[in-house]
Amino acid sequence: MPTSERVRARWWRLVLVAAAIAVVPFARNDPFAAVFGLLPVLVWACAPRSPWTGVVLVALPAWFVVPRELDATGPWVPAAIEVHWLHPLLAAVAWAALERRHFGRLAALVLTGFVVTAGVLVAGWERAPGDEGVSPGPPGLRIAEDIDCGSGGCWRVLTAAGDRAPEVVAGYLIAKNFTPAPPSGITRVPRFCRTTGLLVNHRTCAEIRPLGPDSARVEWYVD
């Protein structure tokens, strides 16, 4: 017959695992990163010792996923790639500090993070960026999307048509926490950028090329 201590341990385990899973739907742009962020919590749930360790392990993926998906920017917002290597590293450090045990599991967790990071980087080599807060574009305009590639890699293209499209797109990017950056190229194309990343900067820039008073072409890339 289960004791009250066992019941309490299982109750904490279920609640914290459910809280970690609840973070995943926030990851619209990179769901794989959010799912990978569950790994430390699931490893802990196999042999939980302290509920406070679980609380910390749930708070970490929430911090690494939610602010970025809410279009927050700045040096305190983790970049998507940091979910794969920095997150398990911090989780292992926190786990070791709180419980001082399971060092074999922690080493395996950190190693897995670096291996997955390498795989993600190789798979994304010269691949076009994701939505990055630019797509699907401002409501009320007619939007078409495409991908262009060149010797320097690939970038996404969004063509917007509608009343005052260039100004509307610029306002949309500013609302997504993009800030004006020095214009690009000889033609001085208006450019807006935003940066995330704790230790590794992830800088996305979008160039707005007016095609007329009611049409604009937006090209965005990871700088």
C-alpha positions as CSV (number, residue, x, y, z in Angstrom):
1,M,0.0,0.0,0.0
2,P,1.5,3.4,-1.0
3,T,2.6,5.7,1.8
4,S,1.8,9.4,1.9
5,E,5.4,10.2,0.9
6,R,5.1,8.1,-2.3
7,V,1.8,9.6,-3.2
8,R,3.2,13.1,-2.7
9,A,6.3,12.3,-4.8
10,R,4.1,11.0,-7.6
11,W,1.8,14.0,-7.4
12,W,4.7,16.4,-7.8
13,R,6.0,14.4,-10.7
14,L,2.8,14.5,-12.7
15,V,2.2,18.2,-12.1
16,L,5.7,19.3,-13.1
17,V,5.8,17.1,-16.1
18,A,2.4,18.4,-17.2
19,A,3.7,22.0,-16.6
20,A,6.7,21.3,-18.8
21,I,4.5,19.8,-21.6
22,A,2.3,22.9,-21.4
23,V,5.3,25.0,-22.7
24,V,5.5,23.1,-26.0
25,P,2.4,24.7,-27.7
26,F,4.0,28.1,-27.3
27,A,6.8,27.1,-29.7
28,R,5.2,28.0,-33.0
29,N,8.4,28.6,-34.9
30,D,10.6,25.8,-33.5
31,P,8.5,23.1,-31.9
32,F,11.5,20.6,-32.0
33,A,13.4,22.9,-29.6
34,A,10.5,23.0,-27.2
35,V,10.1,19.2,-27.3
36,F,13.9,18.8,-26.7
37,G,13.6,21.1,-23.8
38,L,11.4,18.5,-22.1
39,L,14.3,16.0,-21.9
40,P,15.8,17.2,-18.6
41,V,12.3,17.1,-16.9
42,L,11.6,13.6,-18.3
43,V,15.0,12.3,-17.1
44,W,14.4,13.8,-13.6
45,A,10.8,12.3,-13.5
46,C,12.3,8.8,-13.8
47,A,13.8,9.2,-10.3
48,P,12.7,12.4,-8.7
49,R,14.4,13.3,-5.4
50,S,13.4,16.9,-4.7
51,P,10.4,18.7,-6.1
52,W,12.4,21.9,-6.1
53,T,14.7,20.4,-8.7
54,G,11.7,19.7,-10.9
55,V,10.5,23.3,-10.4
56,V,13.8,24.6,-11.7
57,L,13.9,22.2,-14.6
58,V,10.4,23.3,-15.6
59,A,11.3,27.0,-15.3
60,L,14.3,26.6,-17.6
61,P,12.4,25.5,-20.7
62,A,9.7,28.1,-20.1
63,W,12.4,30.8,-20.0
64,F,14.2,29.3,-23.1
65,V,11.0,29.1,-25.2
66,V,8.2,31.4,-24.2
67,P,9.8,34.9,-24.3
68,R,11.1,34.3,-27.8
69,E,7.8,33.0,-29.0
70,L,6.2,36.2,-27.7
71,D,8.5,38.2,-29.9
72,A,10.6,39.4,-26.9
73,T,14.2,40.5,-27.8
74,G,17.4,41.4,-26.0
75,P,20.4,39.7,-24.3
76,W,18.1,38.0,-21.7
77,V,16.1,36.1,-24.4
78,P,17.7,32.8,-25.3
79,A,18.2,32.0,-29.0
80,A,16.5,28.9,-30.4
81,I,19.9,27.1,-30.9
82,E,20.7,27.7,-27.2
83,V,17.8,25.4,-26.2
84,H,19.8,22.5,-27.6
85,W,23.1,23.0,-25.8
86,L,22.9,25.8,-23.2
87,H,19.6,24.7,-21.7
88,P,20.7,21.1,-20.9
89,L,24.0,22.5,-19.6
90,L,22.2,24.8,-17.2
91,A,19.8,22.1,-16.2
92,A,22.7,19.8,-15.4
93,V,24.4,22.4,-13.3
94,A,21.2,23.2,-11.4
95,W,20.4,19.5,-10.8
96,A,23.9,18.8,-9.5
97,A,23.8,21.8,-7.2
98,L,20.4,20.9,-5.8
99,E,20.8,17.1,-5.4
100,R,24.5,16.3,-5.8
101,R,23.8,13.0,-7.5
102,H,23.0,11.3,-10.8
103,F,26.2,12.6,-12.4
104,G,26.2,9.9,-15.0
105,R,22.7,11.0,-16.2
106,L,23.8,14.7,-16.1
107,A,26.9,14.0,-18.3
108,A,24.7,12.1,-20.8
109,L,22.2,14.9,-20.8
110,V,24.9,17.5,-21.6
111,L,26.5,15.3,-24.3
112,T,23.1,14.7,-25.9
113,G,22.6,18.5,-26.0
114,F,25.8,19.1,-27.9
115,V,25.2,16.2,-30.3
116,V,21.7,17.5,-31.1
117,T,23.1,21.1,-31.5
118,A,25.6,19.8,-34.1
119,G,22.8,18.0,-35.9
120,V,20.5,21.0,-36.0
121,L,23.4,23.2,-37.3
122,V,24.2,20.7,-40.1
123,A,20.5,20.3,-41.0
124,G,20.0,24.0,-41.1
125,W,23.1,24.8,-43.2
126,E,22.2,27.3,-45.9
127,R,18.5,26.7,-45.2
128,A,16.0,29.6,-45.4
129,P,15.1,31.1,-42.1
130,G,11.8,30.4,-40.3
131,D,9.1,32.9,-39.8
132,E,11.3,34.9,-37.4
133,G,8.4,37.2,-36.5
134,V,8.1,38.5,-40.1
135,S,5.7,35.9,-41.5
136,P,2.7,35.8,-41.8
137,G,2.8,39.6,-42.2
138,P,0.4,42.3,-41.2
139,P,-3.3,41.5,-41.4
140,G,-5.3,43.5,-44.0
141,L,-2.8,43.1,-46.7
142,R,-2.5,40.6,-49.5
143,I,0.5,38.4,-48.8
144,A,2.5,36.1,-51.0
145,E,5.7,34.3,-49.8
146,D,8.6,32.7,-51.5
147,I,12.3,31.6,-50.9
148,D,15.3,32.9,-52.8
149,C,18.8,31.5,-52.6
150,G,22.2,32.7,-53.7
151,S,25.9,32.1,-53.0
152,G,25.5,33.4,-49.5
153,G,22.7,31.1,-48.5
154,C,18.9,31.4,-48.6
155,W,16.4,34.0,-47.4
156,R,12.6,34.4,-47.2
157,V,10.6,36.8,-49.3
158,L,7.2,38.3,-48.5
159,T,5.3,40.4,-51.0
160,A,2.6,42.6,-49.4
161,A,0.0,44.5,-51.4
162,G,-2.6,46.9,-50.0
163,D,-3.2,50.4,-48.9
164,R,0.2,52.0,-47.8
165,A,1.8,48.6,-47.7
166,P,5.4,49.8,-47.1
167,E,4.4,51.9,-44.1
168,V,2.1,49.1,-42.7
169,V,4.8,46.5,-43.0
170,A,7.3,48.8,-41.2
171,G,4.9,49.3,-38.4
172,Y,4.2,45.6,-38.2
173,L,8.0,44.9,-37.8
174,I,8.4,47.6,-35.1
175,A,5.5,46.0,-33.2
176,K,7.4,42.7,-33.4
177,N,10.3,44.4,-31.7
178,F,12.4,44.9,-34.8
179,T,14.4,48.2,-34.7
180,P,15.7,50.3,-37.5
181,A,19.2,49.4,-38.6
182,P,21.6,51.0,-41.0
183,P,20.2,50.7,-44.6
184,S,21.5,47.9,-46.8
185,G,23.4,48.2,-50.1
186,I,24.0,51.0,-52.5
187,T,20.2,51.6,-52.9
188,R,19.9,52.2,-49.1
189,V,17.1,49.8,-48.6
190,P,15.3,50.3,-45.2
191,R,16.3,47.6,-42.8
192,F,14.9,46.4,-39.4
193,C,16.7,43.9,-37.1
194,R,16.2,42.2,-33.8
195,T,18.6,40.1,-31.7
196,T,18.1,37.3,-29.2
197,G,20.7,35.1,-27.5
198,L,22.3,34.8,-24.1
199,L,25.8,33.7,-25.2
200,V,25.3,33.3,-29.0
201,N,23.6,36.1,-30.8
202,H,20.8,35.3,-33.3
203,R,20.2,38.4,-35.4
204,T,17.3,38.5,-37.9
205,C,17.1,41.4,-40.3
206,A,14.3,42.3,-42.7
207,E,14.7,44.7,-45.7
208,I,11.7,46.5,-47.0
209,R,11.8,47.3,-50.7
210,P,8.9,49.5,-51.7
211,L,7.5,48.5,-55.1
212,G,5.0,51.4,-55.1
213,P,2.8,53.3,-52.7
214,D,0.7,50.2,-52.1
215,S,3.2,47.3,-52.6
216,A,6.3,46.2,-50.8
217,R,8.8,43.3,-51.0
218,V,10.2,42.1,-47.7
219,E,13.4,40.0,-47.6
220,W,14.5,38.5,-44.3
221,Y,17.6,36.5,-43.3
222,V,19.7,35.6,-40.3
223,D,22.6,37.9,-40.2
